[in-house]
Amino acid sequence: MNLIKSTGTFSFFTIISRLLGYVRDILIAIFLGTGPLADAFFVAFRIPNTFRRLFSEGTFNAAFVPSYASELSQGKENSEKFANGVFNLLIFGLFFLVVIIEIFMPFFVFLIAPGFDDDSQKLDLAINLTRITFPFLFFISLTSFFSAILNSHNRFAVASAAPIILNIMLIGVLFYGAFLNDKIVYYLSSAVTLSGVVQLIFLYSFVRRFYLPKFNLKIEIDEKIKTFFKKLLPSIFSSGVTQINILVGTIIASFQASAVSYLYYADRIYQINLAIAGIAIGTVILPQLSKYIKNNQKNEIVLIQNKALELSLFLSIPATIALFIASEQIISALFGYGSFDENGVKNSAKALLYFSLGLPAFSLIKVFSSFFFARNNTKLPFYISLISVLLNILISVFYFKSIGFIIIPIATTISSWFNCIILFFFLKKKNFFNFNLVFVNRFIKILIASTLMGLFFYYLTVFFDDKLAYDENLKSIYLISLVLITLVFYLLIAFFIKAFKISDINLEY
């Protein structure tokens, strides 16, 4: 396996999806802004989308791939039996969950957005919209199951391309936004669920080459199936801790007008880097790392883990610096149109600034968790993640009244760094990870390249400050141009000081 090429394939489709996601969110910002309609829709969208991220962005993969790969090594019959057992339990479990939540939706939405209770119209709207979007969970979870099958066979492209469908369908609705008025939120919600159906059909057309699911009303649960589902919940919680923290933030933010929207837009910005520097790398290395560990190939284990860590930092550190320097300009350029006013820009930018400080931690949690998951160790990351979520809640609740919504990204960043450091501590303690000299040398050079890039980008934003102003019509074009120029500068510096080598692209792991 080639780590960089596989990550590049995964990242390419992920970037396409995220860019379309930005187009989607720009249109949402134009038509909904940061008002009550936006808050209600974002809660309705956040709930199934959080589950999507929890299941599809490496978390379900983390529990399934090591177990499925083990069965696959023993023959196709074993792997199909195991996969069918998981498939049928997922169908029954998900169907039951969706039905129960739909019945008790008012109570469920109240739990997610308790602050809406003061505004009955916004609460009722959020309930109605969530009823429409929640079945998305059923379809996207089965889609994630098919994705994990494909990833186990080192087929990353299709699984990473599937989320593009969601954004295309939402953009399609938003193009008619001017004609839909307030009803636009209902059409958007319907498009969310419909996209889940389309993604499931899309993935099925590819996964059938490797596995044909067999629905069976009679479910046989053997020890292997039991073991998998015992690992699944800890895996989802620990690998998806960043998303859980964001959901916790949404709950607390519901007590402040427009705060849900501010956090949503800020969250959208750093997610593209997280998808590449954390999710893509963690997903790609897991099948191969699991095989190396099973075969006790110590040199290969050290090599792939160090390369994964190196690549994650190579991507996340410069992104952190750039987002910190130009958080307001970035928010303004991407979303500062129509109903999205200057106040919305400033508040979303504040949230982005503090989220950006946690970006390396968000990414490393994904990578470090994969090191544990490849060894079928899901309990320790789970306990660490649980403590970090509790820390996040305590900080957010304690300071929310005095500081307001901005404490949420601060608490998320603090708790994520805590999670990251403790994960690393136990990796070292259990001898699951060791640095090699190449990584240490590269890390210093990455810091140098990132610092020089930051100074260069800061100079550009100051020089073109008037072109990036809120009322500048071409601000997005100027920002994209500056980002691309800065990216080229970073890559050239990294290449010149040997923080990155062309030979890395062809290196097999």
N, C-alpha and C positions, 0 to 999 in steps of 0.2 A: 504493500500500500504506500502511496505517496501522500504524506500528510498535507502538504501545501496545495497540491493539485486537488485532492479530495475536499479539503476545506474551501478551496477556490470555487469548485463546482457547487457545493452547498451554498456558499456565500453569494455566488452570482444570482441564483434564483431568489435567495433571501433579500438581496439588495433590490432586485426588481420589485418584489412584493412590498418592501418597506418604502420604496420611492412612490409606488402607486398608493401606498398607505398615506404618504404625505400629501399627495394630490387629493385623496379622499378627505383628509383632515382640513386641508386648506378650504375646500368647498364647504365642509361642515362649519368651519369658522366663519365663512362668508354668510351662510344662510342662518346659522344658529347663534354664532358668537359665544358669549359666556353667560347667557341668561337662563331662565327656568327651563325652557325647552331643551337647551343643551345639557343642563344638569340631569334632567330626567332621562334623556336618551343615553348619556354617558354611563349612568348607573345601570340601565337596561343592557347596554352593550358591554360594560365592564364585567358583569357577572359571567356570562357565557364565554367572553374573551379571556377572562382570567383562567377559567377551566381549560380553554383551548391551549393557553400557554403552559398550564400545569401539565396537561397530557401530551401535547404535541412537541413542545420545545425541549426535547431531550429527557423529560422526566419519566414518561411511560417507557420510553426507549431505554433508560438507565436500568430499570428493573427487568425488562423483558429480554433485551439482547443477550446478556450473559447466560440466562437460563435457556433461551432458544438456541443459542450457539452451541451450548453444551449438548443439547438434544440432537442438534443437526450433525454434530460430529459422530453420533452413534447411529446415524441413518435417517433417511427421509421419513420412514414410518413413525419413528419416535418423535421427530420434530412436528409432524402433522398432528399426531395424537395430542401432544402438548398444546399446540397452537389452537386446535379445535376446542379443547377444554377451556382455555382462556377466552376465546371468542364467544362461546355460548354463555359463559358466566357474565361477560361484559354486557351482552345483549339484555339478559334478564335483570342484572343489577342496574344498568343505566335506565332501562324502561321504567322500573319501579321508582327510581330516584326522580326522574322527570315527572311522573304522574303525581307523586307525593308533593313535590315542590309546587307544581301547578295548582294543586288543591289548596295549599297553604301559602300561596304567593303573597297575599297582603302581609302576613307575619314575616315571611322571608325577606321581602323588600325593606320592611321596617328594620330588620336586623342589619341589613347592608347599608341603609341610609336613614338612620334614626332621626337625623336632623331635619328630614323632610316632613316630619310629623306636624311641624308648625305651619306648613303650607299644604292644605288638604288637596288642592288642585295639582300641585307638583307631585305629591305622593301618589295620587290616583293615576296620574299619567305614567309615572315610573312603574307602577304595578301592571298596568295594561301593556306597556311596551315590553316589560320583562316576560310576561306571559307569552308574547310572540317570539321573543329571542331565545328563551330557555331551551326549547327542543334542539337548538343548535348543538347543545352539549352531547346529546345522544349520537348524532351523526359525526361530529368532529372527533369524538373519542374512538369510534370505530375506525375513522380515517387514520387516527394516530396508531392504532393497532396495525393497520396495513402498512403504514410508514415504517414501523419498527421491524416488520418482516423484511421490507425492502432494504433497510439499513443493515440488517444482519447479513444480507447478501452483498453488502458494499454498493448498493444502488441508492445513492443519495440525492440524485438530481430530481427525480419525480416527487419524492416526499417534500423536498424544499420548495418545489414549484407550486404545489397544491394551494397554499394560502393566497396566491395571486388571484385565485377565483373570487375570494371574498371581496377583495378590494375592487376588482373590475365590476362586480355586481353593484356594490355600493356607489361607485363613481357613476355608473349608469343611471341610478336613481337620482343622484345629485345633479346631473346635467338637466334634469327636468324640475329642479328645485324651485325655480321661479314660478312655476305653474301649480305647485302642490301646496304652497303656503304652510300653515301649521301641520297639515296632514303629512308633511314630509317625514316626520319622525316615525310614523306608522309604516310608511313604505320602506324606510331604511331598516326598521326592525324586521319586517318580513323578508327583506333581502338577505339579512344575516342568516336566518334559519334555512332559507332556500339554498344559500351558498354551501351550507353544510351537506345538504343532499347531493349537490353537484360534485363537491370534493370527494365524497365517498364513492360515487360512481367512477370518477376519474381515477382514483387510486386502485379501485378494484380491477379496472381494465389492465393495469400493469402488474399487480401482485399475483394474479392468477397464473402467471408464468412460473412462479415459485411455490404457490400455495393456493389451494381451492378450499375456501371455508365451507364447512358442513354444519348447517343448523340442525340441532337435535334437542327436542324437548326433554329428553332424558339425559341429565348432566351427570357425568362420572367425575368425581373429584378425588384424584389420587394425591399422594404426598407431594409430588412435584408441583401440582397446581396449588395446593395449600401453601407450599413454601413460597411460590411466586407471589400470591396475593398478600402474604404476610410481609413481603418485601416491598410491595407496590405502594402502600400508604406512606411508609417512611421515606421511600424514594421520591414520591410526589412532593411531600412536604419539604424535604431537604434540598432537592434540586430546584424546586420552584419557590424557594424562600423569598426571593426578591419580589415575585409576583404576589405572594401572600402579604408581604409588607406593604405593597402598593394597595392591595385590597383593604387592608387595615387602615391605611391612610385615607382611602375613599370613605370609609365608614365614619371616621373622625371628622373629615373635611365637610361632610354633609351638614354639620352644624353651623357652617359659615357660608353665606350666600356667594355663589360662583366659584367657591374654592375647589369643588369637584372638577370643574372645567379647567381651572388653572393647572391643577396637578395632571390632568389628562394630557393637555398640550405639552407640558414639560416632559412628561413620561415618553411621549411619542418621539422626541428628538434623540434621546440617548439610546433608544431601543435598537436602532440600526447597527450601532457599534457593538452593543451587547450581543446581538444576534450573531455577529461575525466573531468577535473576540472571545465569547464565552460559549454560546449555544452551539454554533457550528463546530468549533474545535472539540468541545466535550462530546458531541454526537458522533463525529467522525472517528475519534480515537478509540471509542468504547469497544467496538467489535474486535479490532486488532489487538488492543491492550488486553482484553479478556482472553484471547488466544495465547498471547505471550505469557500471561500469568498462569494459565492452565498448563502450559508446556514448560514452565519455569525457565524461560529465556531471559535471564537477568540483564544481559547487555542491551537487548532490544527494549526491555521495559524501561531502563534508565534513559535510553536515547529518545524514545517516543514521548515520555513524560516531560523531559527537559525541553524538547522541541515544542510541545504543546504549550508549556508555560512561557517559553520565549516568544512564541507567536502571539499569544494572548496579550502579553505586555507590550509587544511591538505595535499592536493595534489599539490598545486601550489607553496607554499613557498619553500619546499625542492627542487623542480625541478628548481626553479629560482637560488638557491644557487649552485646547481650542474652544471647548464649550464654556470653560470658566472665563476666558478672555472676552468672548463675544456672545454671551447668553442672550442679552437683550436684542442685539442686532439679528441674531439667528431666529428668535421667536418672531420678531417684527417682519423679517423678510419672508418667512414661511406662512405665517398666519395673520399678520396685521392688515387685514382687508375687511371691507363691508362692516358687519356687526361686531367685529373684533377690534375694540377701541384701544387707545394708548394705555389706559389703566389695565386692561386685560394683558397687554404685552408686558408691562412692567411686573405685574404679579406673577405671570407665568415664567418670566425670565428669572425672577428671584428663586422660584422653585427649581428651575433648570440648573442654576448656578450651584446649588447645594447637592442636587442629584449628581451633577458631573463629578464632584469630589468622591463619590462612591463608585464611579464606573469601573475602575480597575478591580475593586472588591466584588462587584456584581459579576464580572467576567470570571475572576479567579474562583469564585464559589462554584461555578459550573464546571470548571476544569478540575479543581481539587475533588469535587464530589465524584466525578468520573473515575478518579484514581481509587476511591473507595468502592464504587459500584462494580468496577471491573473485578474486584475481589469478593463480590457478593456481600459486601459489608454496607448495609443500609441503615443499621441502627444508630451507629455513632454519628453520622451526619444528621440524622433525624433529631437526636437529642440536642446537638449543637444548634441546629436551626430553630428548634423549639425555644431554647433559651434566648436566642437572638430576637425572635418574634416578640417574646415577652418583654425584652429590653426595649424594643421599638414601641410597644404599646405603653409601657410605663413612662417613657420620655415624652411621647406624644400627648398622652392624657394629662400628665402633670403640668406641662408648659403650654397647652393649647389655649387656655383662657387668657394668659398673659401675652403670648407671642402671636397667636393665630395660626393660620394654616401653614405658615412657613416652617413651623417646627416639624411638620411631617416629613419633608425631604431631608431635614437635618437628622431626625431620628432614624430614618431609613438608612442613611449613609453611615451613621455611627454603629448601628446594629449590624450592618453588612460587613464593615471592617472587623468588628468583633468576631463575626461568623468566620470570615476569611482567615484571620490570624489563628483562631482556635483549631480550624480544620488543618492548617499547615502544621501547627504544633503536634497534633496527633499523627499526622502523616510521618513526621520525623520520628516521633516517639515509637511508633509501631514499625519503623523502618520500611514504610511503604513508598518512600521517596528519598532520593539522594541527588544533590546537585552534581553536575559534571563541570569541568573547567570551561568548556565552550559556552555554557549558559552564563556563568559568572562574567566572562569576558564580554559577551554580547549584551548582557543587562546594563553594564556600565555605558556601553556605546549607545544603547537605546535611550538612556537618560540624557546623554549629551545631545543626540540627534533631536530628541523631543524638546529639549530646552531651546536649542537654536531655532527650531521650527516655531516655538511659541513666541520668541522675540520677533521673528520675521512676520508672523501673523498679526501680532499686536501692532507693529509698524504699519502694516497694510490697512488695518481697521481704523487707525488714527488718521492716516493719509486720506482714506476714502470715507471719512466719517459723514460728510454731508450727503454722499451718495447712498448711505445706509439709513438715513433718517426715516422716521415713520411715514411721512407724507411723500416720500420719493417713490414714483411709480415703477421705476426699474430697479428697486432695491434688491429684489430676489436674484436678478441677473448678475448684479455686482457681487452679491454675497457668494453665489455659486462659483463665479469666476475667481474670487479671492481664495475660496476653499480649494479649488482645483490647482491653482498656482502654488498654494501652500503645501498641498499634498505632493506635488512634483518636487518641490524644494526639500521636503522631508525624506522622500525616497532617494533623492540624489545625495543628500548628506549621509543618510544611513548606508548607502552603497559606498560612498567615498571613505567613510571611517570603518567600513566592514561590519556594521551592525546587521547587515543583510548581505548575502551573497547569491549570485545568480545560480550557483551550483545547488543551493538549497531547494530550488524548484524541482530538480530532477532526482533528489535524494529519496530513496526508498526506505520505508520503516517496517 
